[in-house]
Amino acid sequence: MTARLASLSMPAFVGKARVAPTMIYPVLDWFIPERLKAESALHQRARMFLISHIFGPFLGNTISVYLFLLDQTPDSALAVLAASITAFWIFPFLLRWTGWYNMLAVLSVQNLIFAIIWGCYHYGGISSPFLPWLVTVPLLAFFYLGSGVWQRILVLGLLTGNLIAFYLIYASGIAFPEHIPLSELSGIGLISTLCAAVYVSMMALYYANIVVSQSELEHEVLRHLATARQLQSAKIEAERANKAKSEFLAKMSHELRTPLNAVIGYSEMLLEDAQAAGREDQTSDIGKINSAGKHLLSLVTDVLDLSKLEAGRMELYPETIRLEGVVGEIAAGSQTCVVANGNRFVVECSDPDAVVEVDRAKVRQAVTNLVTNAGKFTRNGTVALRASVDDGWISISVRDTGVGISPENLRNLFQNFAEAEGATSSKYGGTGLGLPICQKICRLMGGDVTVESELGRGSCFTICIPARSAAETKPAR
C-alpha cells in the first residue's frame, strides 16, 4: 500500500483531487451573485467560502451530537453551541440574497470564534477539546478575505478581543461550568482534533486546486505570449519582404516601360510605312507586334500600379469635375471592348449635373477595369454602366449578363493574380490584377467595391467612394 502511494506523483494526486471541487462548481455558483463572478479572485474566494459553510457544519455537529450523548442533562449551553454551528448553513443563502460577501465573511469568522470560545467555556475551560479549532480561524480568514493589510488587522483584532475576554473570565476566578467531567472529554478531544484536521485538509485541497489552475493558466499565457512574439516577428519579416518585392516590381516596371514604348513607337512607324507602300503581307504581322506590345505595356502598368498601392506610395490628385463627364470618358474608352463580343452597352448617369471632387484618373482606371472585365466575360448580352450621387457618396455600378462567378471563386476574387479556373480561364484569359487594383484604388479614395454574382446569370460590381476626396496622400489599405 505504501509503495502504491509513493508511486502516485503530486500532479496526478492534485489532478484527481480537482475532480470533486469541479463537480460541485455549478451548485456553488448558484449562491454567488453575478457581480462577484465578474472578478476572478473574488469568485474563487466566494467558492471557498461556500465549501466551508456547506460541509463545515456537518463536521462541527458531530461534536454537538457526541456532547449530547455524554451529557446526562443537556441544557441551553449545548443548544447555543449547536445553533451557532448550524447557523453557518444560513450564510450561503444570505450571500445569494444580499451579495454582501466581505461583511458575511467577517460575521462568519466571528461566529466561528464565538462557537470555539463558548465550547471552551462550557466544556473543559483552557483544557477544552475545542481549542484546536482556533488554528482554523486565521486560515479561514485568509481564504475568505485574502491577504491584504486590513484583512489581517481585522481578523487578528477579532481573535485577540475574544481571547482577551475569555482570559479575563479565567483570570477573574470565575469557575467554568462542568456539564461533563473533564476525564470524559478525552474522546471528544480526539473527534474534535480529527474534525479540525479534515476541515483544514478539505480547504487546503481546494486551495491547491486553485493554485494548480492558476499555474496552468500562467503557463498557457506564457505559451500564447511566445507564439504572439513569433507571429509578430514573422509579420515584420513578411512586411519587409513584401516591401522589397514591391520596390523591385516598381523598379523593374519602370525599366520595362522604356523599351516597350520604343517597340510600340517603332512598330507604329513600320505599320504606317507598310500601309503607305501597300505591303499588305507585312501590315498584319506588324499590327500583331504593335498589339502585343501595347498589351504587354498595360500589364507592366498594372504591375507598377499594384506595387505602388501595396507600398503605400500611390498619391491622389483630386479635382472638381462633372460626374457625367467622367462617365462619358469611361464609356467612350470602353465601347470597343464591350461591343466586340456582340454586347449591348448601356450607360446611365442619374445625376448629370452633379459636381464631385475626386481623382479623375483613378476613378476612370477603376471603373474601366470593371467595364472591360464585364465585356470580356459577356457574349451577346448586356453590359450596363450606371452612376449616381447620394448623401455625399458616388455610386458606380457595372452589371453584365455574362458567365457569372461561383461562390468558391467569389472568396478569392480580389486577391492578386487570382483568375477564373478551368475552362473559363482558358476561354477568357486574364492576369488577375484588374480587380485587386480596382479594390485597392477604391479603398485608397476612402471607399470600396462590392460584388453580387450568380453563376451563369451575370455579375454586378458596385463602387462606392466619397464625393469629396481628401487632398492628402492616403496609403492603400
C-alpha positions in Angstrom: 0.0 0.0 0.0 2.8 2.4 0.9 4.6 1.7 -2.4 1.4 2.4 -4.3 1.0 5.7 -2.5 4.7 6.6 -3.1 4.3 5.9 -6.8 1.4 8.4 -7.1 3.0 11.7 -8.2 1.9 15.0 -6.8 0.5 16.4 -10.1 -1.6 13.2 -10.6 -2.8 13.4 -7.0 -3.8 17.1 -7.3 -5.4 16.3 -10.7 -7.6 13.7 -9.1 -8.4 15.9 -6.1 -9.5 18.6 -8.6 -12.4 16.4 -9.8 -14.6 16.8 -6.7 -14.4 20.6 -6.5 -15.1 20.9 -10.2 -18.2 18.8 -10.0 -19.8 21.0 -7.3 -18.9 24.3 -9.1 -22.5 24.6 -10.6 -24.0 24.2 -7.1 -21.6 26.7 -5.5 -22.1 29.3 -8.4 -25.9 29.2 -7.8 -25.3 31.0 -4.5 -22.8 33.6 -5.9 -24.3 36.8 -7.4 -23.2 37.8 -10.9 -21.2 40.8 -9.8 -19.0 38.7 -7.7 -18.3 36.3 -10.6 -17.0 39.1 -12.7 -13.8 39.3 -10.6 -11.9 36.0 -10.8 -10.1 36.2 -7.4 -13.3 37.2 -5.6 -15.2 34.4 -7.4 -12.7 31.8 -6.2 -12.8 33.1 -2.6 -16.6 33.0 -2.6 -16.5 29.4 -3.8 -14.1 28.5 -0.9 -16.4 30.4 1.5 -19.4 28.3 0.3 -17.5 25.0 0.5 -16.6 25.6 4.2 -20.1 26.7 5.0 -21.9 23.8 3.3 -19.6 21.0 4.6 -18.2 22.5 7.8 -21.4 22.3 9.9 -21.5 18.5 9.2 -18.1 18.1 10.9 -18.9 20.6 13.7 -22.3 19.0 14.6 -20.6 15.6 15.1 -19.1 17.2 18.2 -22.6 18.5 19.2 -24.1 15.1 18.8 -21.3 13.4 20.9 -21.7 16.0 23.6 -25.5 15.4 23.7 -24.8 11.7 24.2 -22.3 12.3 27.0 -24.3 15.0 28.8 -26.9 13.4 31.1 -28.9 16.7 31.4 -28.2 18.8 28.3 -29.2 22.4 28.8 -29.1 25.7 26.9 -25.3 25.7 26.7 -25.4 22.8 24.2 -28.3 24.3 22.4 -26.5 27.6 21.8 -23.4 25.7 20.6 -25.4 23.6 18.2 -27.3 26.7 17.0 -24.0 28.6 16.4 -22.6 25.7 14.4 -25.8 25.2 12.4 -26.0 28.9 11.6 -23.2 28.5 9.1 -25.7 26.9 6.7 -27.6 30.2 6.6 -24.6 32.1 5.2 -24.7 30.7 1.6 -28.4 31.9 1.3 -27.5 35.3 2.8 -24.8 35.6 0.2 -27.2 34.9 -2.7 -29.8 37.3 -1.4 -27.6 40.2 -0.4 -24.3 39.8 -2.2 -22.5 41.4 0.9 -19.6 39.0 0.7 -17.0 40.8 2.8 -19.5 41.5 5.6 -20.7 37.9 5.7 -17.1 36.6 5.7 -16.3 38.8 8.8 -19.5 37.7 10.5 -18.7 34.1 9.7 -15.2 34.4 11.3 -16.7 36.0 14.4 -19.3 33.2 14.6 -16.6 30.6 14.5 -14.6 32.3 17.2 -17.8 32.6 19.3 -18.5 28.8 18.9 -15.0 27.9 19.9 -14.9 30.2 22.9 -18.4 29.1 24.0 -17.4 25.5 23.7 -14.2 26.0 25.7 -16.1 27.9 28.4 -18.7 25.2 29.0 -16.7 22.1 28.2 -13.2 22.0 29.7 -12.0 25.6 30.0 -8.4 26.0 28.9 -8.2 22.2 28.6 -11.2 22.1 26.2 -11.1 19.9 23.1 -12.5 22.9 21.2 -9.1 24.8 21.4 -7.6 23.1 18.2 -10.3 24.8 16.2 -8.6 28.2 16.9 -5.9 27.2 14.4 -8.6 27.3 11.6 -9.6 30.9 12.3 -6.7 32.8 10.7 -6.5 30.2 7.9 -10.2 30.6 7.0 -9.9 34.4 7.3 -7.1 34.2 4.7 -9.1 32.0 2.4 -12.2 34.2 2.8 -10.8 37.7 2.8 -7.4 37.5 1.1 -4.0 38.6 2.5 -4.5 42.4 2.5 -3.4 44.5 5.4 -6.9 45.5 6.6 -8.0 41.9 6.5 -5.1 40.8 8.7 -5.7 43.6 11.2 -9.5 42.9 11.3 -9.1 39.1 11.9 -6.3 39.5 14.4 -8.4 42.1 16.2 -11.4 39.8 16.4 -9.4 36.9 17.6 -7.4 38.9 20.1 -10.6 40.6 21.5 -12.3 37.3 22.1 -9.3 35.6 23.6 -8.8 38.6 26.0 -12.4 38.4 27.1 -12.0 34.6 27.7 -8.8 35.1 29.6 -10.3 37.8 31.8 -13.1 35.4 32.7 -10.5 32.7 33.5 -8.2 35.2 35.5 -11.1 36.6 37.5 -11.5 33.3 39.2 -15.0 32.6 37.8 -15.4 28.8 37.8 -16.1 27.3 34.4 -19.4 25.2 34.3 -18.8 21.5 34.4 -21.5 19.9 32.3 -19.3 16.9 31.6 -16.4 15.8 33.7 -13.0 16.6 32.0 -11.9 13.0 32.2 -14.8 12.0 29.9 -13.9 14.6 27.3 -10.8 12.8 26.0 -12.9 11.0 23.4 -14.5 14.2 22.2 -11.0 15.7 22.1 -9.9 13.1 19.6 -13.1 13.6 17.5 -12.6 17.4 17.6 -9.0 17.2 16.5 -9.9 14.8 13.7 -12.7 17.1 12.5 -10.5 20.1 12.6 -7.8 18.2 10.6 -10.3 17.1 8.0 -11.8 20.6 7.7 -8.4 22.2 7.2 -7.4 19.4 4.7 -10.5 20.0 2.7 -9.9 23.7 2.4 -6.2 23.1 1.6 -7.1 20.7 -1.2 -9.4 23.3 -2.7 -6.7 25.9 -2.4 -4.2 23.6 -4.1 -6.7 23.1 -6.9 -6.8 26.9 -7.4 -3.0 27.2 -7.3 -2.7 24.4 -9.9 -5.3 26.0 -12.1 -3.6 29.4 -11.9 -0.2 27.8 -12.7 -1.7 26.1 -15.7 -3.2 29.3 -16.8 0.1 31.2 -16.4 1.9 28.5 -18.5 -0.8 28.8 -21.2 -0.5 32.6 -21.2 3.3 32.3 -21.5 2.9 29.9 -24.4 0.5 32.4 -26.1 2.9 35.2 -25.5 5.7 33.3 -27.0 3.5 32.5 -30.0 2.5 36.1 -30.3 6.1 37.2 -30.3 6.9 34.7 -33.1 3.9 35.8 -35.1 4.9 39.5 -34.6 8.4 38.6 -35.8 7.1 36.7 -38.8 4.7 39.6 -39.6 7.6 42.1 -39.6 9.7 39.8 -41.8 6.8 39.3 -44.2 6.2 43.1 -44.4 9.8 43.6 -45.0 9.8 41.0 -47.8 6.6 42.5 -49.3 8.1 46.0 -49.3 11.2 44.7 -51.0 9.1 42.9 -53.6 7.0 46.0 -54.3 10.1 48.1 -54.7 11.6 45.5 -57.0 8.4 45.4 -59.1 8.3 49.2 -59.3 11.9 49.5 -60.5 11.5 46.6 -63.0 8.3 48.1 -64.3 10.0 51.4 -65.0 12.9 49.6 -66.7 10.5 47.6 -68.9 8.3 50.5 -69.9 11.1 52.4 -71.7 12.0 49.6 -74.2 8.3 48.7 -74.6 7.5 52.3 -75.6 10.3 52.1 -78.1 8.9 48.8 -79.6 5.4 50.3 -79.8 6.6 53.5 -81.3 8.8 51.8 -84.0 6.1 49.3 -84.8 3.6 52.1 -85.4 6.1 53.8 -87.7 6.7 50.5 -89.6 2.9 49.9 -89.8 2.4 53.4 -91.3 5.2 52.7 -93.9 3.8 49.3 -94.8 0.3 50.7 -95.2 1.6 53.6 -97.3 3.6 51.2 -99.5 0.7 48.8 -99.9 2.6 45.9 -98.3 -0.4 44.1 -97.0 1.5 40.9 -96.2 3.7 42.9 -93.7 0.8 45.0 -92.3 -0.8 42.1 -90.5 2.4 40.9 -88.8 3.5 44.4 -87.8 0.0 45.0 -86.4 0.3 41.9 -84.2 3.7 43.2 -82.9 2.1 46.6 -82.1 -0.9 45.0 -80.4 1.3 42.6 -78.3 3.5 45.5 -77.3 0.5 47.5 -76.1 -0.9 44.6 -74.2 2.5 43.9 -72.5 2.7 47.6 -71.7 -0.7 47.5 -70.0 0.4 44.5 -67.9 3.6 46.3 -66.9 1.5 49.3 -66.0 -0.8 47.2 -63.8 2.2 45.7 -62.0 3.6 49.1 -61.4 0.3 50.4 -60.1 -0.1 47.3 -57.8 3.4 47.8 -56.4 2.8 51.4 -55.7 -0.5 50.6 -54.0 1.0 47.9 -51.8 4.0 50.1 -50.9 1.6 52.9 -49.9 3.2 55.3 -52.5 0.2 55.9 -54.7 -1.0 59.5 -54.5 -4.3 61.1 -55.1 -4.8 64.3 -57.1 -8.5 65.4 -56.5 -10.1 67.8 -59.0 -13.6 69.2 -59.3 -15.4 67.5 -62.2 -18.9 66.7 -63.5 -19.8 63.1 -62.9 -21.4 62.8 -66.3 -18.2 63.9 -68.0 -16.0 61.2 -66.4 -18.7 58.6 -67.1 -18.8 59.6 -70.7 -15.0 59.3 -70.9 -15.1 55.8 -69.5 -17.9 54.8 -71.9 -16.0 56.1 -74.9 -12.8 54.3 -73.9 -14.5 51.0 -73.2 -17.0 51.0 -76.1 -14.9 49.0 -78.5 -14.0 46.3 -75.9 -17.6 45.8 -74.9 -19.3 45.7 -78.3 -16.6 43.5 -79.7 -18.3 40.4 -78.3 -21.7 41.3 -79.7 -22.9 43.0 -76.4 -25.2 46.0 -76.0 -23.6 48.8 -73.9 -26.0 50.8 -71.7 -24.7 54.0 -70.0 -26.8 55.9 -67.5 -26.0 58.8 -65.2 -28.9 59.7 -62.9 -27.3 62.9 -61.8 -25.9 64.6 -64.9 -25.4 67.9 -63.2 -23.7 66.5 -60.2 -20.3 68.1 -59.5 -17.8 66.0 -57.4 -14.2 66.3 -56.2 -12.3 63.1 -57.0 -9.1 61.9 -58.7 -10.4 61.7 -62.2 -7.7 59.3 -63.4 -8.1 56.9 -60.5 -11.9 56.7 -60.9 -11.5 56.2 -64.7 -8.9 53.5 -64.1 -11.0 51.6 -61.5 -14.3 51.7 -63.5 -12.6 50.9 -66.8 -11.2 47.8 -65.3 -14.7 46.7 -64.3 -16.3 47.6 -67.7 -13.6 45.8 -69.7 -13.9 42.8 -67.4 -17.7 42.7 -67.9 -17.2 43.0 -71.7 -14.6 40.2 -71.7 -16.8 37.7 -69.8 -20.1 38.5 -71.6 -21.1 37.2 -75.0 -24.1 38.6 -76.9 -25.5 40.1 -73.8 -25.8 43.4 -72.0 -23.3 45.5 -70.0 -24.8 48.4 -68.1 -22.8 51.2 -66.6 -24.8 53.4 -64.1 -23.6 56.2 -61.9 -25.3 58.4 -59.2 -24.6 60.6 -56.2 -26.4 60.1 -52.9 -25.7 61.5 -49.5 -22.2 62.6 -50.4 -21.2 59.2 -51.9 -20.7 58.4 -55.6 -22.1 55.0 -56.6 -21.0 53.5 -59.9 -22.3 50.0 -60.8 -21.3 47.8 -63.7 -23.8 45.0 -64.4 -23.5 42.3 -67.0 -25.4 39.2 -68.2 -22.2 37.1 -68.6 -21.0 33.8 -67.2 -21.2 34.9 -63.5 -18.9 33.8 -60.6 -19.2 30.7 -58.5 -19.4 31.1 -54.7 -16.0 29.4 -54.3 -14.3 31.9 -56.6 -16.0 34.9 -55.0 -14.0 34.4 -51.8 -10.7 34.9 -53.7 -11.9 37.4 -56.3 -9.9 40.4 -55.1 -6.6 38.5 -54.4 -3.6 39.3 -56.6 -3.3 37.2 -59.7 -6.5 35.3 -58.9 -8.0 34.1 -62.1 -11.1 32.1 -63.2 -10.5 28.4 -63.1 -10.7 25.7 -65.7 -12.5 26.3 -68.9 -13.3 29.9 -68.0 -9.7 30.8 -67.6 -8.6 29.2 -70.9 -11.5 30.8 -72.8 -11.4 34.3 -71.4 -7.8 34.7 -70.1 -6.7 37.5 -67.8 -3.9 38.2 -65.4 -5.9 38.5 -62.2 -4.7 42.1 -61.5 -7.6 44.2 -62.6 -10.0 43.6 -59.7 -7.3 43.7 -56.9 -6.1 47.1 -58.4 -9.7 48.3 -58.6 -10.4 47.4 -55.0 -7.1 49.0 -53.7 -7.8 52.2 -55.7 -11.3 52.5 -54.2 -10.0 51.9 -50.7 -7.3 54.5 -51.3 -10.1 57.0 -52.1 -11.9 56.1 -48.9 -14.5 53.8 -50.4 -14.7 50.1 -51.5 -16.0 47.8 -54.3 -18.6 45.1 -53.7 -19.8 42.3 -55.9 -23.0 40.3 -56.4 -23.0 37.4 -58.8 -24.7 34.2 -59.7 -23.0 31.5 -61.8 -24.5 31.6 -65.3 -26.6 34.7 -64.7 -24.1 37.6 -64.6 -22.5 39.8 -62.1 -22.8 43.3 -60.6 -19.8 45.2 -59.3 -20.5 48.4 -57.4 -18.0 51.1 -56.5 -18.8 53.5 -53.6 -16.4 56.4 -52.9 -16.8 59.8 -51.2 -17.9 62.6 -53.5 -15.1 64.7 -52.0 -11.6 63.1 -51.7 -9.0 64.1 -49.2 -6.3 66.2 -50.8 -3.5 64.5 -48.8 -1.9 61.2 -49.8 -3.5 58.1 -48.3 -1.9 54.7 -48.1 -3.7 51.8 -49.7 -5.4 49.6 -47.2 
